[in-house]
Amino acid sequence: MLMTAELLLQYQRCQRRAFLDTHGDRSQRDTPSEFLLRLQQDKVIHHQNALAQQNHQQPDYYRGNWQAGAIATLELMQQGVERISQGVLLTNYLEKYTLLSRPDLLIKQPGNSSFGDWIYIPAQIELGKRPKLEYQIIAAYNAHVLEQIQGISPKSAWLFLRRPEIYTVDIARWTAQMQRSLNQCLEILEAELAPEVFISRQRCNLCRWYSQCYAIAKSQQHLSLIPGVTPNRYTQLQALNVVTLEALTQVNPSQLESLPGFDRQVAQKLVLQAQAVFENRPILLDTTDSISVSPVPLIELYFDIEAEPDLNLDYLLGVLVVNRQTGTETFYEFLAETPAQEETIWQQFLDLVHQYPTAPIYHFCSYEVDTVKRLGKLYHTPRQQIKTLLARFVDVYELTQTVALPVENYTLKAIARWLGFEWRDPHANGSHCIYWYDQWLASGDRTLLDAIVRYNEDDCYATRYVKDWLVDFIASSSSTDLQANCSQ
């Protein structure tokens, strides 16, 4: 069996993905999203730019003919070439496996090896901004294979990330963990059945096996679809033989409180969350952190942002003004058609919100708060002005945390869609907007900006839709509870 660094990398992210990449029917994979294609393109460009700064030599072989590539790479190493790109390293492992390593660069360093008074260290070119654990495990894997070729293990490896300085990986620190992961990965790849599904929204979003895994999880009512069930908590639930949704609804929360990863609040909320999903109904949580419901103000603002993280740019500040005095709803789009216009739209946003000095500003999650702080500091807005502005912000996501909803996650889309709200572009998301804005900058196609604005406006209306429902539900539930207590 051929074991590659890519398989080990995917194993770090998801055991099931490594199995499917080896044994799955690739025709059943999802079509890559626009955002995934953009990431792949960005990685290629980053890789090319990093290599352009290196005086490197590439072994001559046909891609896929790894034996020929290994021979050509070995010849360059024996010659003492300073930098070798796209090299191929092969070695046997435990007699029945072949390990394939293809570091982006092999870099010559002083030392003693089978080649002479020099050694090579591996280097990877990665799109990330920080040295993720998975990158360092792969660095240790490349170093292990390289050791078999040159007769000595390099003490370090390099990571070329999206930042000016080169990150140095301490190989000795990660070798034991790499060895465990390698052996576990090989064991899984030799199994007859794929590992159990576990849906993790952040890890699974860009995986092309997602639809296949999600369909299985949905048919099984898998506990990973319940918000709050993390991999560690799932392991603890399995130990109690709680492996179905119905079983979790019947657990006494006190059984969970002593388990690692649980406390009283987590245990109670998780059981109520399971009950909400199982019974398909919202449940008001009994928590001292509940947000009090104030009278509906006459004027409300709903705020949502679209950003391009790679440019560190917030290019669209959308505000929906709901005026109950006049019975009007007006959406304002403050759009930077070029990055240079960010300061202009920031001032336009400030001018608008200051027209309604007492109106609450509703948003979903913390990004809007963080952005106001960033833009205020960047464009020298007085601190007191920012402080006063942020005091008006109300996070609708925090309001959702007082209720257990029958949803798979507490994103704006999941909650709003459960309530019956739909976006005009059903398949659009924030990742699409990043891709569309980049395409707009490259092509000048105005329809791309129109799609982004439409999506942002729908986000503002969805925030309002969710907020209004939550306020009504919490008020009615609290009133019902009060009446029940008075009648006792």
C-alpha positions in Angstrom: 0.0 0.0 0.0 1.2 3.5 -0.9 1.0 6.0 1.9 1.3 9.7 1.1 1.7 12.9 3.0 -1.7 14.1 1.5 -3.5 11.1 3.0 -1.9 11.7 6.4 -2.9 15.4 6.1 -6.5 14.5 5.5 -6.5 12.0 8.3 -5.5 14.8 10.7 -8.7 16.6 9.6 -11.0 13.6 9.3 -10.4 9.9 9.6 -13.3 9.1 7.3 -12.0 11.4 4.6 -8.7 9.6 4.4 -10.6 6.3 3.9 -12.9 7.7 1.3 -10.0 9.4 -0.6 -8.5 5.9 -0.9 -11.4 3.6 -1.3 -14.4 5.8 -2.2 -16.1 6.2 -5.5 -14.8 9.6 -6.6 -17.7 10.1 -9.0 -19.9 10.5 -6.0 -18.0 13.5 -4.6 -19.6 16.9 -4.6 -18.8 19.4 -7.3 -16.2 21.8 -5.9 -17.7 25.1 -4.8 -16.6 28.4 -6.2 -14.9 29.2 -2.9 -13.0 25.9 -2.8 -11.8 26.5 -6.4 -10.7 30.0 -5.3 -8.8 28.5 -2.4 -7.1 26.0 -4.7 -6.2 28.8 -7.1 -4.8 31.0 -4.3 -2.7 28.0 -3.1 -1.2 27.6 -6.6 -0.4 31.3 -6.8 1.1 31.4 -3.3 3.2 28.3 -4.2 4.4 29.8 -7.4 5.3 33.1 -5.7 7.2 31.4 -3.0 9.2 29.2 -5.4 9.9 32.2 -7.6 12.0 33.6 -4.7 14.1 30.4 -4.5 16.9 29.4 -6.8 15.7 25.8 -7.2 16.1 22.8 -9.5 13.4 20.3 -10.3 13.9 16.6 -11.0 12.9 15.4 -14.4 10.2 12.7 -14.4 6.6 12.1 -15.5 4.1 13.0 -12.8 2.8 9.8 -11.2 5.9 7.8 -12.0 7.2 8.0 -8.4 10.0 5.5 -8.8 11.5 7.6 -11.6 10.9 10.7 -9.6 12.7 9.2 -6.6 15.7 8.3 -8.7 15.9 11.7 -10.3 15.6 13.4 -6.9 18.3 11.2 -5.4 20.7 12.2 -8.2 20.2 15.9 -7.4 20.7 15.3 -3.7 24.0 13.4 -4.4 25.1 16.3 -6.5 24.5 18.7 -3.7 22.0 20.9 -5.4 21.2 23.8 -3.1 17.4 23.7 -3.5 15.3 20.9 -5.0 11.6 21.6 -5.8 8.9 19.0 -6.3 11.3 16.2 -5.3 10.1 12.6 -4.7 11.2 10.5 -1.6 10.2 6.9 -1.3 10.9 4.4 1.5 9.6 1.1 2.8 7.7 1.0 6.1 6.9 -2.0 8.3 7.8 -4.3 5.3 4.4 -3.9 3.6 3.9 -0.2 3.1 5.6 2.4 0.8 5.8 5.9 2.2 5.8 8.7 -0.4 6.9 12.2 0.5 6.9 15.1 -1.9 8.1 18.2 0.1 7.7 21.5 -1.8 11.4 22.1 -1.3 14.5 20.1 -0.2 17.0 22.7 1.2 20.7 21.9 1.5 22.2 22.6 4.9 25.7 22.0 6.6 25.9 18.5 8.2 27.0 15.0 7.6 24.8 12.5 5.6 25.3 9.7 3.2 25.9 12.3 0.5 28.8 14.0 2.2 29.2 17.1 4.4 25.7 18.3 3.8 22.1 17.3 4.6 18.7 18.3 3.4 15.8 19.6 5.3 12.2 19.6 4.0 10.1 22.7 3.5 6.4 23.1 2.8 4.6 26.0 1.2 1.2 26.4 2.9 -1.6 28.9 2.4 -2.4 29.3 6.1 -1.2 32.2 8.2 -0.2 30.2 11.2 1.7 26.9 11.7 -1.2 24.6 12.2 -0.7 21.2 14.0 -1.4 19.3 10.8 1.3 21.2 8.9 3.9 20.3 11.6 2.8 16.6 11.6 3.4 16.5 7.8 6.8 18.2 8.3 7.7 15.4 10.7 6.5 12.8 8.2 8.6 14.3 5.4 11.6 14.4 7.8 11.0 10.7 8.7 11.1 9.6 5.0 14.0 11.9 4.3 16.0 10.3 7.1 15.7 6.9 5.3 17.2 8.5 2.2 20.1 10.5 3.6 20.9 8.4 6.7 20.2 11.2 9.2 17.1 12.9 10.5 16.9 16.7 10.0 16.4 18.5 13.3 14.1 21.0 11.7 11.8 21.7 8.8 10.6 25.0 7.3 7.1 26.3 6.6 6.6 29.1 4.1 3.3 30.6 5.2 1.4 33.7 4.3 3.6 35.9 6.3 7.1 37.3 5.7 9.1 35.1 8.1 9.8 31.4 7.7 8.5 29.2 10.5 10.9 26.5 11.8 9.4 23.2 12.9 11.1 21.3 15.7 11.0 17.7 14.3 11.8 16.0 17.5 8.8 17.5 19.2 6.4 16.1 16.6 7.9 12.8 15.7 6.1 10.6 18.2 2.7 12.1 17.5 3.3 11.7 13.7 4.2 8.1 14.3 1.0 7.4 16.1 -1.1 9.2 13.5 0.7 7.3 10.7 0.1 3.9 12.3 -3.6 4.7 13.0 -4.1 6.1 9.5 -2.7 2.9 8.0 -4.9 0.8 10.2 -8.0 2.7 9.1 -7.0 2.5 5.4 -6.8 -1.3 5.7 -10.2 -1.7 7.3 -13.1 -3.0 5.3 -15.6 -0.3 6.5 -15.2 3.5 6.6 -15.0 5.1 10.0 -18.2 6.4 11.5 -19.5 9.7 10.2 -19.2 12.8 12.4 -20.4 16.0 11.0 -18.5 19.1 12.1 -19.6 22.2 10.2 -16.3 24.0 10.3 -14.2 20.9 9.2 -16.8 19.5 6.8 -17.8 22.6 4.9 -15.2 22.4 2.1 -15.0 18.6 1.9 -16.2 17.1 -1.4 -17.5 14.0 0.5 -19.8 16.2 2.6 -23.2 15.3 0.9 -22.5 11.6 1.2 -21.6 11.8 4.8 -24.4 14.2 5.7 -27.0 11.9 4.1 -25.7 9.0 6.3 -25.7 11.1 9.4 -29.2 12.4 8.7 -30.6 8.9 8.1 -29.1 7.8 11.4 -30.1 10.9 13.3 -26.5 11.0 14.3 -25.7 12.9 17.5 -23.1 15.0 15.7 -26.0 16.9 14.2 -27.0 18.1 17.6 -25.5 21.5 18.5 -23.1 21.1 21.4 -22.1 17.5 20.7 -18.4 17.9 20.1 -16.1 14.9 19.3 -15.0 14.7 22.9 -18.5 14.9 24.3 -19.6 12.3 21.8 -17.0 9.9 23.1 -18.2 10.5 26.7 -21.8 9.9 25.6 -20.8 6.6 23.9 -19.2 5.4 27.1 -22.7 5.8 28.7 -24.2 3.9 25.7 -26.0 7.1 24.7 -25.7 6.8 20.9 -29.1 7.8 19.6 -31.1 11.1 19.6 -33.9 9.5 21.6 -31.5 8.1 24.2 -30.0 11.6 24.7 -33.5 13.1 25.3 -34.0 10.6 28.2 -30.7 11.2 30.0 -30.8 12.7 33.4 -28.4 15.8 33.1 -26.9 14.8 36.5 -25.4 11.7 34.8 -23.4 14.0 32.5 -22.2 16.7 34.9 -19.2 14.7 36.2 -17.9 13.8 32.8 -15.0 15.6 31.2 -16.2 18.4 28.9 -19.5 18.8 30.8 -20.8 20.9 33.7 -24.3 21.4 35.0 -25.2 24.1 32.5 -23.8 22.2 29.5 -25.4 19.0 30.5 -28.9 20.6 31.0 -28.7 22.5 27.8 -27.5 19.5 25.7 -30.4 17.3 26.9 -32.9 20.1 26.2 -31.3 20.7 22.8 -31.9 17.0 22.0 -35.5 17.2 23.1 -36.0 20.3 20.9 -34.7 18.4 17.9 -36.5 15.2 18.7 -39.8 16.9 19.3 -39.3 19.5 16.6 -40.2 22.4 18.9 -38.4 25.3 20.6 -37.8 25.2 24.3 -37.1 28.2 26.5 -34.0 27.5 28.6 -34.1 28.0 32.3 -31.0 30.1 32.7 -30.1 33.2 34.7 -28.3 34.5 31.6 -31.6 35.0 29.8 -31.8 38.3 28.0 -34.7 40.5 29.2 -37.1 41.5 26.5 -37.6 45.3 26.3 -40.5 47.1 24.6 -40.2 47.2 20.8 -38.5 50.5 19.9 -40.0 52.8 17.3 -36.8 52.7 15.2 -34.5 49.7 14.8 -31.3 49.2 12.8 -30.1 45.9 11.5 -26.5 45.6 10.5 -24.5 43.1 8.4 -21.0 43.2 6.9 -19.4 41.5 3.9 -15.6 41.3 4.0 -12.6 40.1 2.0 -10.3 38.6 4.7 -7.2 38.3 2.4 -7.4 42.0 1.7 -8.3 42.8 5.3 -11.1 44.7 3.8 -14.7 45.3 4.9 -16.2 46.4 1.6 -20.0 46.4 2.3 -21.7 47.8 5.4 -25.4 47.0 5.1 -28.0 48.7 7.3 -31.7 48.0 7.4 -33.7 50.9 9.0 -37.1 49.8 10.4 -39.2 52.9 11.3 -42.4 51.9 13.0 -43.5 55.5 13.3 -43.7 55.9 9.5 -44.2 52.2 8.7 -41.2 52.2 6.4 -38.2 49.8 5.9 -35.2 51.2 4.1 -32.0 49.3 3.2 -28.8 51.2 2.9 -25.8 49.7 1.1 -22.4 51.3 1.9 -20.3 49.6 -0.8 -16.6 50.0 -1.4 -16.2 49.3 -5.1 -12.4 49.4 -4.6 -10.4 48.8 -1.4 -9.5 52.5 -1.3 -13.1 53.4 -0.6 -13.3 51.6 2.8 -12.8 54.8 4.7 -15.6 56.5 2.7 -18.2 53.9 3.4 -17.1 53.8 7.1 -17.9 57.5 7.4 -21.2 57.0 5.5 -22.2 54.3 8.0 -21.4 56.6 10.9 -23.4 59.4 9.4 -26.4 57.1 9.1 -26.4 55.5 12.5 -25.9 58.9 14.2 -29.2 60.1 12.6 -30.9 57.6 15.0 -28.9 58.1 18.3 -31.2 56.0 20.5 -32.1 53.2 18.0 -30.7 49.7 18.9 -28.4 48.2 16.3 -29.1 44.5 15.9 -26.5 42.1 14.4 -25.7 38.4 14.4 -22.5 37.2 16.2 -19.5 39.3 17.1 -18.0 40.2 13.7 -19.8 43.5 13.4 -18.6 44.6 16.9 -15.0 43.6 16.1 -15.2 45.4 12.7 -16.5 48.6 14.2 -13.6 48.5 16.7 -11.1 47.9 13.8 -12.4 50.6 11.5 -12.7 53.1 14.4 -9.1 52.5 15.3 -7.9 52.5 11.6 -9.6 55.7 10.7 -9.1 57.5 14.0 -12.7 57.8 15.1 -12.9 59.2 18.6 -12.9 56.4 21.2 -15.9 57.8 23.1 -17.9 57.9 19.8 -17.1 54.2 19.3 -17.9 53.3 22.9 -21.3 55.1 22.6 -22.0 53.4 19.3 -21.2 49.9 20.6 -23.4 50.4 23.6 -26.3 50.3 21.2 -25.4 47.0 19.6 -27.5 43.9 20.4 -26.3 40.5 19.4 -29.2 38.4 18.2 -27.0 35.3 18.4 -26.8 35.8 22.2 -30.6 36.0 22.3 -30.8 32.6 20.5 -28.7 31.1 23.4 -31.7 31.5 25.7 -33.7 29.0 23.6 -33.2 25.4 22.4 -34.2 25.3 18.8 -34.7 22.3 16.6 -31.8 23.2 14.3 -28.5 21.5 13.5 -26.5 24.7 14.2 -27.1 28.2 15.4 -26.1 30.1 12.3 -28.3 32.8 11.0 -29.2 30.7 7.9 -30.2 27.6 9.9 -32.4 29.5 12.3 -34.0 31.8 9.8 -34.7 28.9 7.4 -36.3 26.9 10.2 -38.6 29.8 10.8 -39.5 30.0 7.1 -37.3 32.8 5.8 -35.5 32.3 2.5 -32.7 34.1 0.7 -33.4 35.2 -2.8 -30.2 33.4 -3.9 -30.8 30.1 -2.1 -27.3 28.8 -2.6 -25.4 32.0 -1.8 -23.3 32.3 1.3 -20.5 34.4 2.7 -17.8 32.4 0.9 -19.5 33.1 -2.4 -19.5 36.8 -1.6 -15.7 36.7 -1.1 -15.3 34.9 -4.4 -17.7 37.3 -6.2 -15.9 40.4 -4.9 -12.6 39.1 -6.0 -14.1 38.4 -9.4 -15.6 41.9 -9.5 -12.2 43.4 -8.9 -10.8 41.3 -11.7 -13.6 41.6 -14.2 -15.7 44.7 -13.4 -18.8 42.6 -13.8 -21.5 44.7 -12.1 -23.9 41.7 -11.7 -21.4 40.3 -9.1 -21.8 43.4 -6.9 -25.6 43.2 -7.3 -25.6 39.6 -6.1 -23.5 40.6 -3.0 -25.7 43.5 -2.1 -28.8 41.3 -2.5 -27.3 38.7 -0.2 -26.3 41.3 2.4 -29.8 42.8 2.3 -31.3 39.4 2.9 -29.0 38.8 5.8 -30.3 42.0 7.4 -33.9 41.0 6.9 -33.2 37.5 8.2 -31.6 39.0 11.4 -34.8 41.0 11.8 -37.0 38.0 11.2 -35.1 35.9 13.8 -35.0 38.7 16.4 -38.8 39.4 16.1 -39.6 35.7 16.4 -37.3 35.3 19.4 -38.7 38.3 21.2 -42.3 37.1 20.7 -41.4 33.5 21.7 -39.5 34.5 24.9 -42.3 36.9 25.9 -45.1 34.4 25.4 -43.2 31.6 27.0 -42.3 33.7 30.0 -45.9 34.8 30.3 -47.1 31.2 30.1 -44.7 30.2 32.8 -45.7 33.1 35.0 -49.4 32.1 34.7 -48.6 28.5 35.5 -46.7 29.5 38.6 -49.5 31.8 39.8 -52.1 29.0 39.4 -50.2 26.6 41.5 
